[in-house]
């Protein structure tokens, strides 16, 4: 009896400690019953293999919504409307089939020709899924804008992906935003062959190539998609196929650590004739001497991830925001090396009749967490500086990455 109770308690504890992974809602549909669309079946197979790649290289839970060959748009609309999505979930919607542009709109309607059914790609698919507010939304339509039969010619094979989990994590777990795209611009057709649709293969190939980069991003993927074009052979001659791409992604930033920005200090005498020397911890300067602060961001900061505050305090409880500062021509986020106040100027240490201690603290934040310099009289000031003695602030959390104390008299 006691053993059974113990097992139940352990089981309940284990369940309460389990953290459920985010879900990828995979809605892959193709009009495979229509023999006129000979690329639909192969394209659907390519997308299913692509979802398998995501499943094998991330911790996302895959939830599929299968539709057989006898698809009906009413069933699809009901599925999209009833979709239950958490804030960390991702949605991948894909459709391959006929498209028809109604009244020269940007986005075509999806069409089941034999059932005379239309589905508004923008209003009944993209907008409905956007309202679910997933972390990541990808809506793709391998459809054109007319029913003209294609004399399909050419071959576009899907290239092999990578086994590097980090890339898949960055794109599908750590990214936030949306990608909405269809295969062809207004008055263009969507081409393909028995190997699959050109748009589908191009999309998967673009991601596979980007996954081989050291820091893959949706920004690069969408730019390459916008620049892609395919030549489609039709009965009336060769025509161009260029995808419509609409994307909105948040910046993909690494965890904010001290490694993202290197800080160095230099000084020289008040006569402005000497070279700048290294200003180190505990250095004693004289009134009238001048100093600079140099911030050297890492490559990760080039994405606009690094928001920096440089705060100066002294033993008389004064505070000055070195950076950011409205008098400077540069501002956050920093993407390249900067010298404060500038390469041709420096900060001046004023006259004093006593020894003054100066404290400089540098902090790095994400944009959402950024904090400017605060008054030293507070128990907590910028960069996580916390001290019972406001005249001697110190770094106490991960955002405050560098501290320098020096004196002048």
MARKOL-427536 format. One record per residue (C-alpha): x, y, z. Coordinates in steps of 0.001 Angstrom, whole numbers. Each point is the difference from the previous one (the first is absolute). Example, Ala and Ser with C-alpha at 12.3 -4.5 7.8 and 13.67 -1.06 7.14 Angstrom:
2
12300	-4500	7800;
1370	3440	-660;
//
This chain:
409
0	0	0;
2751	2459	938;
1944	-900	-3131;
-2995	819	-2222;
-514	3383	1674;
3705	797	-406;
-87	-821	-3707;
-3033	2200	-536;
1648	2918	1822;
3218	-375	-2007;
-1985	-151	-3228;
-1911	3166	850;
3209	1810	944;
1636	-1046	-3275;
-2967	1208	-2027;
-17	3362	1773;
3704	491	-728;
-315	-842	-3711;
128	3056	-2273;
-1877	-505	-3244;
1875	969	-3158;
-1383	2543	-2445;
-2053	-1399	-2868;
414	314	-3742;
-3464	-177	-1572;
615	-1528	-3428;
-2808	485	-2533;
1187	-1379	-3331;
-2534	-250	-2831;
234	-759	-3720;
-2570	-451	-2741;
1337	-3414	-999;
-3258	-1169	-1570;
377	2405	-2939;
2249	-1581	-2685;
572	3432	-1571;
2151	986	2993;
2703	-2587	-420;
2352	1550	2569;
-2402	28	2979;
686	-3530	1246;
3790	382	-155;
-147	3427	1652;
-2108	-1347	2861;
2532	-2774	508;
2835	2571	111;
-1779	2068	2642;
-750	-3061	2138;
3686	-925	-127;
858	3581	965;
-2265	-165	3069;
1689	-3287	935;
3342	1835	-105;
-1340	2612	2427;
-1306	-2736	2294;
3351	-1828	-14;
2058	3115	680;
-2081	1872	2578;
-1976	-783	3139;
-3219	1247	-1573;
-3028	-2254	279;
-1444	-517	-3478;
-3782	52	-275;
-1179	-862	-3506;
-3410	693	-1514;
-241	-2488	-2892;
-2279	470	-3002;
-479	-2805	-2528;
-288	423	-3767;
-3727	813	211;
647	3358	1652;
-2804	2444	664;
543	3679	728;
-2765	77	2598;
1926	-2593	2016;
3190	2039	-334;
-1726	3202	1147;
-1448	-1803	3022;
3411	-1412	911;
1644	3409	-149;
-2767	1675	1983;
85	-2658	2742;
3791	-109	287;
1122	402	3630;
3448	1613	228;
2221	922	2949;
2212	3095	-72;
3222	-2026	-537;
-1450	-2167	-2775;
803	89	-3712;
-2356	-479	-2945;
983	-1266	-3452;
-2794	150	-2586;
721	-1239	-3513;
-2237	-439	-3029;
899	-1219	-3501;
-2588	204	-2743;
-1826	2411	-2257;
-144	3715	693;
-2081	2733	-1566;
414	3728	445;
-3290	1758	671;
-235	3650	-1048;
3799	423	-293;
602	-357	3744;
3494	-527	1392;
-789	-3474	1317;
-1812	-2634	-2095;
-2895	-2204	1061;
648	-3691	481;
-2268	-1943	-2349;
-1465	-3506	-155;
-922	66	-3672;
-2098	-3169	-67;
-2068	1123	3039;
-138	3659	-1005;
1236	958	3477;
2093	3072	788;
1974	788	3132;
1268	3544	509;
3710	-447	749;
289	3359	1764;
-3262	270	1946;
-933	-3634	639;
3477	-1440	526;
2763	2507	820;
-2149	2410	2032;
-1742	-2778	1927;
3318	-1590	972;
1563	3376	848;
-2812	591	2487;
1044	-3159	1832;
3164	1944	1002;
2537	-2831	-265;
3654	712	699;
881	-1060	-3554;
-2344	-54	-2986;
834	-1318	-3474;
-2766	61	-2629;
914	-1270	-3466;
-1995	-464	-3192;
1565	-1763	-2979;
-2675	1458	-2270;
-113	2311	-2994;
-2566	2513	-1202;
-1711	-1801	-2900;
-968	-3439	-1334;
2099	36	-3170;
1537	-3409	-618;
3761	-18	298;
2312	-1829	-2395;
2037	-803	3067;
3671	-206	-708;
3172	15	2044;
1021	-1509	3289;
559	1466	3468;
1058	-2582	2546;
-79	485	3752;
3501	51	1438;
917	-1882	3140;
-268	1811	3296;
2445	102	2886;
178	-1991	3230;
969	3052	2053;
-2730	370	2639;
1088	3527	913;
-1199	1423	-3298;
-3429	-1617	256;
-268	1240	3590;
777	3574	-1038;
-2540	16	-2826;
-2873	-1985	1457;
337	225	3799;
1742	3303	755;
-1483	2135	-2794;
-3131	2114	215;
-1922	1399	-2934;
-1876	-903	-3169;
646	-959	-3632;
-2867	53	-2497;
784	-901	-3608;
-1509	-1323	-3202;
1731	-1397	-3056;
-651	2706	-2580;
-663	3713	-357;
-3102	1488	-1599;
-745	-1418	-3490;
2738	-2623	409;
-380	-3779	37;
1447	-2531	2441;
2119	-2625	-1693;
1247	-3433	910;
458	-3542	-1188;
-229	-3522	1296;
2881	781	2365;
-2024	2750	1707;
-927	3665	-205;
2768	2510	-664;
-1159	2208	2870;
-59	-2871	2521;
3403	-1319	-994;
1407	3536	-17;
-1348	679	3500;
1462	-3195	1481;
3319	481	-1813;
297	3577	1273;
-459	-1168	3596;
2429	-2888	-453;
2669	2379	-1285;
-629	2489	2806;
257	-2778	2610;
3607	-487	-1064;
845	3568	1038;
1474	693	3455;
-2921	2220	1001;
-3040	-862	-2152;
-2811	2548	-40;
-3451	429	-1521;
1092	3408	-1213;
2501	-1608	-2372;
-2480	-2685	-1022;
-2726	2481	-918;
2435	2245	-1895;
1136	-2970	-2097;
-3607	-1043	-618;
-837	3511	-1219;
2941	-116	-2404;
-793	-3451	-1383;
-1628	-521	-3376;
-883	-3003	-2153;
-572	-310	-3745;
-3216	-1842	-839;
-645	-1500	-3441;
-3621	408	-1126;
-1864	-729	-3218;
305	3690	-856;
3702	213	768;
2363	566	2916;
-1292	1978	2978;
1599	1198	3207;
-1058	-1158	3466;
959	2202	2990;
-1364	-736	3502;
-1982	2470	2113;
1647	225	3425;
-1179	1891	3069;
2080	-430	3165;
195	1494	3455;
2566	-1461	2381;
1425	1155	3291;
3761	270	251;
1642	-3252	950;
2241	958	2852;
2291	-2188	2123;
-101	-31	3761;
1388	3286	1296;
3398	-684	1554;
3214	1887	654;
1588	-1664	-3009;
-2137	2070	-2364;
1791	3311	679;
3638	656	918;
714	3195	1981;
3287	1927	177;
986	3346	1526;
2753	2504	-856;
1198	3390	1260;
2523	2771	-616;
1093	3226	1688;
-1814	3312	-146;
2430	1529	-2503;
-1399	-2202	-2824;
3489	-692	-1338;
683	-3502	1285;
-1261	-3271	-1357;
-2850	-1832	1689;
1110	-2603	2560;
-1962	-2857	1523;
-2184	1050	2913;
-30	-2872	2449;
-1564	-846	3334;
1200	2259	2813;
1838	2497	-2226;
535	3455	1542;
-573	2890	-2419;
223	3754	380;
-2662	2645	-413;
-186	1016	-3644;
1041	-3424	-1292;
-2211	-1525	-2672;
-1309	-3504	-605;
-1944	-2068	-2513;
-2057	-3186	-4;
156	-2396	-2949;
-2712	-2617	-623;
862	-2848	-2370;
-3088	-2138	-745;
185	-3577	-1227;
-1399	-1234	-3314;
-3286	-917	1705;
-638	3698	661;
-177	683	-3747;
-3593	-1258	76;
-920	2936	2267;
-144	-2076	3167;
2306	1991	2300;
-1388	2930	1964;
2676	1519	2217;
19	2433	2892;
3230	1607	1273;
-548	1703	3357;
2478	2171	1917;
-345	583	3775;
2314	1742	2448;
615	18	3738;
-1986	3260	283;
-3077	-1975	-1133;
-222	1609	-3418;
-1185	-1979	-3016;
608	530	-3727;
-1275	-2073	-2913;
2961	-381	-2335;
-2085	-2146	-2352;
-2629	341	-1241;
84	3778	-26;
-2015	2457	-2111;
3160	2036	-696;
1577	-2914	-1884;
-663	-721	-3653;
-14	-3763	639;
-2624	-2005	1833;
-1136	-3504	864;
145	-2690	-1138;
3742	-109	-632;
1121	-2060	-2989;
3629	1052	-427;
2856	1334	2117;
-613	3449	1452;
2146	2337	2093;
-1732	2246	2516;
-420	2904	-273;
1656	-238	-3447;
3300	-669	-1752;
859	3715	114;
-1214	868	3488;
227	-1185	3621;
-1577	377	3421;
1558	2656	2286;
633	-501	3715;
-918	3234	1814;
2012	1866	2631;
-309	-1210	3577;
1578	769	3380;
-231	-3609	1143;
364	-3502	-1359;
-3049	-1110	-1977;
-715	-3612	-858;
-1656	-735	-3329;
-1965	-3144	-754;
-900	-1027	-3547;
-2392	-2891	-543;
-867	-1461	-3391;
-3101	-2114	-528;
-1347	-1896	-3006;
-3693	-721	-486;
-2485	-1246	-2530;
-2261	2736	-1348;
-2930	-1172	2129;
2018	45	3249;
1989	3189	-576;
477	2304	3002;
1603	3432	-33;
2285	1339	2728;
-1733	683	3316;
750	2348	2849;
2596	-1417	2439;
-2164	860	2997;
-2225	-2931	-886;
752	-3398	1473;
-34	-1422	-3530;
1358	1910	-2950;
582	-764	-3672;
1662	-3186	-1099;
-1089	-1845	3106;
2293	2074	2204;
-994	-520	3592;
1733	1386	3067;
-761	1173	3503;
2640	2669	-569;
-1200	1983	-3018;
3461	1543	-352;
1473	-3385	-867;
-2335	-1703	-2492;
871	-3504	-1174;
-1097	-2425	-2715;
-2299	-2628	1437;
-1816	-1648	-2918;
610	-1403	-3477;
-821	3229	-1854;
2821	1951	1651;
3032	-1328	-1863;
2818	2399	909;
990	2229	2883;
2880	2452	331;
1008	2037	3066;
2597	2784	-213;
752	3250	1839;
1032	3549	-748;
1069	2993	2143;
//
